[in-house]
């Protein structure tokens, strides 16, 4: 069947070929002009079953289009990861009578300078932490280090010494990313300024909702030297830019 153009009378042509036809024709021409030589014998790859090659090219083009569509769907279903906002993740601080009692028990105990937790691969220096203007516990400026709360007892003094660190940020895991994986019996080492080492044994790992943080349970007086390791945990709320819970590790000194 012929198709007439709107040009001069008597001029005819066929419609423009489809893309699969163009690709198949290009492939055929390439195969015709590029024979291969095996053992001194020239083998021409064309002619072959043209119908099968055309079907294969059409299928390949369809798969490419389907893959592009799937990639777009995946991108649409996985938006950018919300940024973590440390200011939106406050940790209550031990203030008032609790802090006063704790400080009085640290006389003569060297300052802590480093922390090691072999079970989860933590090895970090310790920075000093205080209390924010809002009355919450400060957190380290860097997610790569942990910090010791200077308003509480020093590790090795009677009472619960507090060390806090980040779980993660928008750039990756923080120093306490695996804190919740600790189990009773795991060991925690705190190196002190005089070179001595305070050894603690994990007794319990708990998770508390931030709006129900048990301040007295975590920071209250103890009859011996203990340690509290604290980070964020639980569900991440993108609208707040923070986690909804805190992970608290309880440990007791064993040396």
N, C-alpha and C positions, 0 to 999 in steps of 0.2 A: 504494500500500500504506500502510495506516495503522499508527501505533505507539501503543499504549495506555500511559497513565501509571498510576501506582499510586494516583492520586487518586480522586475520585468516579467512580462507574460512568458510562460514556458519554462521559467527557472524553477527547479525543484530541489529539495534537500531533505535529509532525515533530521529528526530532532537531536539536540545535543545529547551525547552519551552520558549515562549516569556515572557517578564516582566509582562504583564497583567495576564497571566496564573499563573505565580508564585505567584503574589499578591492574586489572587482569591483563589488559593489552600491554601495559608497560612491563609486567612480569614476563609475558610471553616473548616480547622482543628481547629482553635481557637474556632469557634462557637460550633463545636462538643464536645470540651473538657470543655467548660465553660457554662453549663446550668444555668438558673436563677431560684430562688425559690420565688413564689408569693403565699401568703396565704397557705403555707405548700405544695403547688403543684409545682413539678419540671417541668419547661418548657424548652425544648431544642430549640435553635434557628436554628438548622439545622436538617433535610434538609428543605430548602426553595426553592424558584424558582431559581435554579442555573444560569439559563440564564440571569435573571434580575440582579443578584448580579454581574456576570461577566461584564455585560454592565455598571453597576454603577461604578465598579472599573476602567474599561477602560476610562469612562468619567472623573472620578476624576483625573486619571493620565494625561489625555489630558489637563484638566484645570490647573493642576500644571505647565505643560510645557508651556502652553499659558501665564500663569501669569508671569513665569520667563522671557519669551520673552518680555512681555509688560513692565516689570520692567526695562529691558535693554534698551528698546526704550525710556522710560521716562527719564532714566539717560542720554541717548545720546542727547535728545532734551533739557535738562536743565543743561548746564555746570555750573561750579562753578561761583558764583557771582563775578564780577570783583571788585577788591579792589579800594576803594575810595582814592584819592590822594589829600590831602588838599593843597599841594603846587601847584597843577594844577588848583586851583579854586580861583584865586585872586579877591579881591574886591577893587576897586579904593578907595583911601584915600583922604580926604579933606585936601589938602596941599596948600601952597602959601598964597595969600591974604585971601582966605576963612577961613583957619585955624587961621590966625592972628587976624581977626575980632572976631572969635568965642572965642578965648582964652581971649581976653580983656573983655568979658562980663561975665566971671565966678567969678570975685572977690567977696568974701564973701559968696559964695554958698558952702555948705558942700559937701564933696566927696560922690559919690554913693558907696554903699557896697553890695546891694542885689536887686534882681528883682523878682516880683511876677505878674503872669498873670493868674488869676483864670479861665478864659474861656477855656484855653488850658492846664491847669494843670502845669504851669511852676512856679517853686520856686527854685531860685539859687543864690549863691553868685556871685559877679562881680569881675573879674580879670581885671588888667590894660592891655590895648592894645595900641600899637604904630604903627609905619610905618615900613615896611620891607625895605631891601636894594634896592628892585626893585620899591619902591615907592607905594606899595599897602598896604591896611589895614591889620594889623596882625589879626590872628584868634586865639582863645584860644587853648592851647596845648591839652586840654581835651574836648571831645564832650559833657561832662556832665555839663559844666558850660558856662555861657555867659561872655562877656567882654565889658568893657566901653572904648571908644576911648579917651585917655587922651589929645589928641591934639585938641579936640573940646570943646564946652561948657559943663559944668556939668549939669545934669538933674535938671531943675528948673531955670537955667539961660537963658537969652534971646538967642535964636538961636536953631539950631537942634542938640541936644545931640545924640550921636551914640552908640548903643549897638549891638554887633554882636555875633552870635553863630552858631554852626554846625547844619545841618539838620540831618545828620546820618553819619555812617561809615560802614566798612565791618562787624563790630560786632553788629550793631543795631542802633536804633533811637538815634538822638542827642537831645540836650536841646531845639532846635527850630524846631523839627520835624513837629509840627502842626502849625507853625507860619502862614502859608498861610490860615488857617481856621479862623483866626480872622476876625471880621466884624466891621463896623463902630458902635461906641457906646460901644464896649468892653473896659474894664478898665485895666490899667497897673499901677502897683505900684512900685516906686523906693524908697528903704530905704536908708537913708543917714547916714553918720558917726556920726552926732549929735543926732540920734534917730528920726529925722523928716521923714515924708513920703511925697513924691511928687506923686500926682495922675494925670495920663494922660488918655485921652479918645481917642480911635482909630478913625481916620477920613477917612482913605483910606488904601487899601492894593493893591499894584501893583507888577507886575512881569516885569523885564527888561532883555533882552539878555545881556550877559556879554560883548559882543563886541559893545554894544550900551548903556552902562550904563550912565544915565543922571546925571553926577557929580554935576552940578550946581543946578538941580532940587532937588536932594536929600540933598546936603550939603549947599546949598546957604543960605544967610541971611534970617531970619524971624523976624517979628515985636514982637514976643512973645516967650515964652518957649515951645519948641517942642521936640519931641523924634522920632528917626528913629531906628527901629528894623530891622536888616538885616541878611539874611541867603541865602544859595543856593536854587535853585529850578528849575522847568522845567524838561527837558529831561536829563537823565543821559547818557553820552557818554562813553562807555567802553574803547574806544581807547585812550581817554584823561584821564580817571579816575576821571572825575568831571562832575558836572552839567553845563548846558549851559546857565542858567539864574540865576538871583538873585531875591529873594522876599524881598520887602521893605514895612514895615508897618509904616504909618505916624500917629502920635498921638500928641495931644495938651494938655498942662497942664490945669487942671480945678480947682486947689486949690492953 
